[in-house]
Amino acid sequence: MLSLVQLRESEQIGAEALFARLDRESATARDDAAVHSTIHRQARILSIGEDPILLYSRRLILETAGYSVESARGDPSAIEQTLSRTFDLILLCHSIAEDVVDHIVEASTRIAPQIPLLQISPFDNPFKNPTHPALVSADPAALLSGVAGQLANHRQRYGNRIHEG
């Protein structure tokens, strides 16, 4: 696996190649002890964004914490198809255009209303917009805390129905 610095410095890997790599790695079974954490019971997260470097780094952060992560681009039609699969949380990157965020919020409410949404803000202290998903800072510690909090709230509201993958 390449480091983020290597990815940023490499001019040989474009966005399409990185997305292809993310797709391949999503399909690869991982047997890391950290990935099979019993604390998070393999909660499945759909991470949506436009920047392949951000998607890749967030995926590494979340998988290291024990979550199962699938990365996807912010293409509205592809997202609707992806939402038909089972996820425990949808994580939206700040790199997604506002109209696409609106579409994802609408589609997830229609297709899978029980799945919580969490949007990453590029700011340290995100401003909460009541018409959009909960916001969390892009800082890795804040991101992990926000994900754990959203999943805990979801468990309280819907019971312990985290998908075991």
N, C-alpha and C positions, 0 to 999 in steps of 0.2 A: 504494500500500500504506500502510495506517495505521500509525503508530508505536504501541508498547505503551502509552505515556502517553495518547495519543488514545483508544485502545480502553478503557482503564480509566476515563477521564473521561467517555466517551460513555455516556449513559443510553439512547440510542436503539438500541444494538446489544445484543441479549440473547444468551444462550448458543446458542440455536438458530440465530440469524442468523450468528453467528461460525462455527459448525460448517458451515453452508451455504457460507460464504465459503471456509473451509478446503477443502471438497470441490471447489468451483469452481477454486481455485488449484492443487489437486493435479492436476486434469485439464488445466491450462494448461501448455503446453510452455515451458520457460525456455531462453533462449539466452545467458545470462550466461557470461562466461569463467570466473568463479569457480565456477559450478555445474558446469561441464564439466571440473573438475580431473582431471588424469590421475593424480594421487597416489592418489585414492580410487577411481578407475575406476568412478565412478557406483554405488557401493555403495548398495543400496536398503534403507532403514530404515523399519520400521513403528513409529510412535510412538503409544502408547496411553495415554490419560488421561481424566480427567473435567473438568478445568478448561480451558476453551477458550483462555484467555489464556496459560496455561503451554504448551499444545500449540502455539499460534501462535508464541510466542517461541522455543521449542525448535526448531520447524521452521525459523524464520528463521536461527537459529544454525547448524544443521546444513546447510542449503542454502547458506549463505554459505561454509561449509567445503568444499562440493563434493559433498555427499551428495544423493541423491534421497530425498525423505521423503513418506510417506503418513501422515496423522494419522487416528486412529480413537478412538471412545469405548470405554469399557471394558465394553460390552455383550457378555456371554459368547457368545450365539448368533451375533452379527455377527462377533465375533473369530474364531470357528471357521471361518466362511465366508471371511474375509479371509486366514487362514493358508494356504489352499489356493493362494494366489498366491505368487510368488517374492520372497522378501526375504532380505537378508544379515544382518539384525540386528533383533531386536525390543526396543524401548526402552519400559519401563514407568514411568509417572509415579508419584510417591508419593501422588497424589490418588486412586488406585484402591484400593478396599476390599480388605482382606487375602483375603477369600474369593474375590474376582474374580481376584486375583493367582494364588491357588492353582489356579483353573480355567484360567487362561491358561497357566500352567506345565504343567499336565496335558495340555491340548489341544495345545500346541506340541510336547510330547514325543511325543504320539501321532501328530500330523499331519505335523510337520516337525522331527524330532529333531536335524537338523544345524544348525538356525538358533540362534545364540547369543542369550541373553536378557541384558539389562542393565537393572537397576532403579535409578531415581534416588531417592536418599535426601534428605530435607529437612535432614539434618544435614551439617556440614562433614566430619566423620570418621565415615562410616557403619559401623555394626556389621554384620559379615558373619554371616548366618544360613545355615548349610550346606544347608538344604533349599530355599532360594530362589535366584533368579538373582544374579549378581554385582551388587554395589552400587557406585554412583558418586555423588559429591556433585553437587548441582544447579548449582554454580558453572560458568559456561560453559567455562572453560579445563579444568576437571576433567572435565566432560561430554565435550568433544571428545577429550581424552586417553583417557578410558575407552572411548569408541566406537572410536577408532583401535586401542587395545590389544585389544579384543574381536575386531575384524575381522582384525587381524594373527594372533591366536591361531587364529582360524577358518581363515585361509589356511594356516597351518602344519599344522593338523590335517587339513584336507580338500583341500589344494592350492589353486591360484589359481582358484577357481570363482566369483568375485564376478560377479554378474549385471550385464551392461552394458545399461543401459536407454536 
